[in-house]
Amino acid sequence: MEFTAKQIAELINGRIEGDENAVVSTFSKIEEGKPGAISFLSNPKYTHFLYETQSSVVLVNEDVKLERPVNATLIRVDNAYECVAKLLQLYESMKPQKTGIDPLAFISPKAKIGKDCYIGPFAYIGDDVEIGDHSQIYPHATIFDKAIVGNHCIIYPNVSIYHDCHIGNNVIIHSGSVIGADGFGFAPNADGYDKMPQIGIVTIEDDVEIGANTCIDRSTMGSTYIRKGAKLDNLIQVAHNAEVGENTVMAAQVGVAGSTKIGKWCMFGGQVGMAGHISIADHTTVGAQAGITNTVRESGQTIIGSPAWDARGFMKSAAIFRRLSDMYQNIQKLQKEIEELKNNQ
């Protein structure tokens, strides 16, 4: 499907510089641009590609200043990254969706399947499962008894959704993820450990996306919650009875221990670890590999380090740490001089 620069500018309220009739039919990174493609520039580090790219159209921020002429037609917008995301969503929505139930799928006669769903070969749908309208269940996905999947969901291959778990509308779960495995609950005894039965569920609210091979454990009682709009990357562990707040995002390998409550609009870098039974305030930003051992009460903080604390304080301390060897040598010299002064008195 083809679009002109003018049509694209109208969709995203952009301002054209160049040929408004330039035609594009695909997307491309600016450094790999080719004729007929649309690219975008949001990171200043890539500005030099603007003068070299072969892309027909490039989205740029309004404040980008040109140092020399460019060949591409530019569409200036307030936020190029945000606009390209909208265009990619539009592009994705125009792809034809799979529908129909493959004869190799297993669907319990007690299950309820909504309108215009797709269920791929070797998918398993258990007793009393409910699948909403327009949802897509890809091959080898497994949905156990009494689980609920909402409307317009995409469950990719090899996802396992355990019994009784609730998945909202417009949820995407990528391959290999496990929703509702038992939480890590064991009571020590004289001979080893007694397993603590995990009789709760997992609740994933609307508009959540979960990356590949992420695990969200069912609660001991009640529910583990992933709230509306949260985005979880690959290889994340969310333990039993935890709660991830609305519109919170997590990069790969984050670990959330049991009963931790995370607020709204938080951002976690890769490999952040959180101790159990703590709370994280709304709008908290956490740097990669931070270890959070205590409750974060103040909203809007940026924290880093292990144990994690205020980012400015951490950076100042890190700068001092690099000088510790020199400081230690200086202290030794001062101690020696003090001893010499004492001996000469």
N, C-alpha and C positions, 0 to 999 in steps of 0.2 A: 504494500500500500504506500502511495506517495503523498507527500504534503509539501506545500510551498512555504517559503519563509514567512510570507504574509499570513497564511493560515495558522502557523505555529505561533507567531507573535500575537495574534488575536486570542489564542487559547490561554496564553500566559501573561497577557497585558505587557508585552515587550515592545521595544522601540528598535526599528530596523535601521541598520547602516549598510547600504549596499543594495544588491538585487533582490527585491521583494519576491520575484518569481523564481528564485533558486529552488530547485526541487531536491528533496531528500527522501530516502526510503529505508534508511537503517541508521543505527547508532555506532559511534566509534570513539575510542579514546583520542584525545587531541594529538598525542604523539604518534598515533597510528592512523591518522585521518586519511580518508580516501574520497574521491568524488562521489556525490550522492549520499554522503553521511552527514549527520549532525553530531557535533561534539560540544563540550562545555569546558569553561575555564573558571575554577573557583579558588584554586591554590596558587598564590603568586609564584611559587617555585616553578610552575609550568608555563609562565608567561611567554618565554622565548619560543615555545612551540606554536604560539598564535601566529607568528610570522612565517612559519614553515609548513603548517598543516595543509593537507590536501582536502580536508573536509569542506563541503559546500557551505555549511552554516555552522556557526559557533555561538553558543550562549555565553555571554560575559556579564559581569556585574556592571552597574552603571558607573562606578568610580574608576573603571579600568581606563588608563590613559595610554594612547598609542604612541609609540616612539617612531614608527615608520609604517608605511602602508601594509595592509593585509589583503590577501586574495579572497578570503572567505567573506560571505555575508555575515555580519554580526547582528545578533539580537540582544540588546541591552535590557537587563532586568534587575530588580532589587537584589535577588538572591539566585544566582545561577544554579547552585547545587539543589536548592529546593525546587526550582522549575524543571530541571532535568528529571528529578524524581517523579514529578507529576506526569511528565511526558512518558516516562518508562511505565508508569502505572496504566496510562491510557493505552500504550502499545500492548502491554500484557493483557489488558481486558478485551482487546479486539481479537485475540487468538481464539480459535474455536475450542470449546470445552468438550472433554470426553463425556459421553453419557452411555448408559446401558450397563447391564449386569453380565459379566462374562460367565459362560456356563461352567467354568472351572472354579468359580468362587463358591465358598460354602456360606450359606445364609440360613440361620435357624428359622424355621417356620414361625417361631414366636417373635422374631424381630420385626421392627417397623421401619421401612425404608421410604424416604420422602420422594418428592417429584424430581425427575431429571437428574438423578444421581448417577455416578459412575462407580462401579465396584469391579476391580480388576481381578485377573486370574489368581487363584490361590489365596485371596483374601479370606479371612475368617470373621464372621459376624455371629456372636453368640446369642443365647436366649435373652429375650426381652430387651435387646439393644434397640435404641432409637437413633436413626440417622436422619438429619434434617434435609430440607430441599436443596438441590443443586450442590450437594457435597460430593467430594471425590475421594474414594478410598482406593489407593493404589495396590499393586500386587504384593502379596505376602504381609500386608498389614493385618494385625490381629486386634479385634475389639471384643473383650470378654463380656460376660453376662451382665446385663442391666446398666451398662455404660450408656451415656447419652452424648451424641455428637450433634451440634447445631447446624444451622443453615450455612451454605457457602463455605464450608470447611474444606481444607486439602490435607489429607493424611497420606504422606508419602510412603514408599515401600519400607517394609520391616519395622514400622512403628508398632509398638505394643501399648494398648490402652487397657489397663486392668479393670476388673469388675467394679461397677457402681460409680466410676469416675464421671465427672460432668465436664464436657467441653462446650464452650459457648459458640456464638456465631462468628463467621469470618476468621476462624483460627487456622493457622498453618503450622503443621508439625512435620519437621523434616526427618529424613530416613534414620532409622536406628534409635530413635528416642523412645524412652520408656516412661510412661505416665502411670503412676500408681503402684510401683513395686513397694514392698514392705519397707517401712522406715527402719533405721538401724537401732533397734530397741532390744537390749538384752540385760537381764538382771543377774549379777554374779551370785554364785552359790559355792558351797564347799567343793563341788565336783567340776565346776565349770561355769556355764551360763545358761539361764533359762530364757527362752525366747519370749519376748513380750508381744502378744498378738497385736497386729496393727489393724484395727477394725474401722478406721476412718476412710476418707476418700481424698481425691485431688479434685479441686474445682479450678478450671481455667476459664476465665471470663472472656468477653468478646474482644475481637481485634488483636489477639495475642499471636506472636510468631515465636516458634521454638526451633532452635537450630538442631543440626544432626547430632545424634549420640548424646543428647542431654537427658538427664534423669531427674524426675520429680517424684519424690516418695510420698506415699499415702500417709495420712496422719495416724497417730495412735488412737485418737478419738477425734471426732469433728472432721475438719478438713485442712489440708494444705492448700493455700490460695495463690494463684497467679492472677493478679487483678487486671482489669480492662486496659488494653493498649500496651502492656509490657512487651518488651522484645528481648529474647534470650538467645545468645549466640550458641555455637557448638560446644559440646563437652563441658556443660555446666551441671553442677550437682545442687539440687535444692532438697534439703532434708525434711523429715516429717514435722508437721505442724508449723512450718515456716510460712511467711506471707511476703510476697513481692508486690509492692504497691503499684498503683496506676501509672502507666507511661514510664516506668523505670526500665532502663536498658543495662544489659550486662554483656561484656565481651567474654571471649572464650576462657574456659577453665576457672571461672569463679566458683567458689564453694560456699554454700550457705548452710550453716549448722542448724540443728533442730530448734524449733520455736523462736527463731529470729524473725523480727517484724521489720520490714523495710518500707519506708514511706514512698510518697509519690514523686515522680520526676527525678529520681536519683540516677546517677551514672557511675558505673563500675568498670574500671579498666581490667585488662586480662589478669588472671591468676589472683585476684583478690580473695582473701579468706576471711570468713566471719565466724566468731565464736557463737555458741548457742545461747539462747535466752536473753538476747540483747535487742535493742531497738535502734533503728537508723532514721534520723529525722528526714522530712521532705527536702527535696532539692540538694541532697548531699552528693558531692562529686568525690570519687575515690580513685586515686592513682593506681597504676598497675602494680601488682604484687604486694599491695598493702595488706596488713594483718589487723583486723578490727577486733579488739578483745573486750571493749567496753561500749556501753550505750552512747550514741551520738545524739545529744539532745537539741543542739542548736541548728536550726534550719539554714540551708544555704552555704554550709562550710565546704571547703576543699581540703581533703586530708590525704596523707600519703605516709609510707613507712611502715615498719613492723616493730613494735606496736604502732598503729597509725595515729597520727596527730596532725595539727594544723600545718598546711603545706609550706607556709612561709617560715615557720619555726624549723621545720624539717630541713629546708634548703639552707638556712643559716647554719644549722648544726652540721650538715653535710660538708659545708665549706670549711668549717673549723676542723672537722674530722680529718680532712685531707692534709691538714697542717699539724696534726698531732705529733708526728715524729720530730719535726723541727721544734715544736713547742717543748717536747719532752727533753730534747738535748739542751735547749736554752735553760730550762728549769734546773737540770743537772749542773750546768755551768754556774748558775746563780747560787745554788746550794753550796757548791765548792768555794765560791768567792766569799759567801757568808761564813763558812767554817774557817777560812783563812783569816778573815777579819777578827773573828772571835779569838783565834789562837794568837794573834798579834797584839791583842789588848793587854 
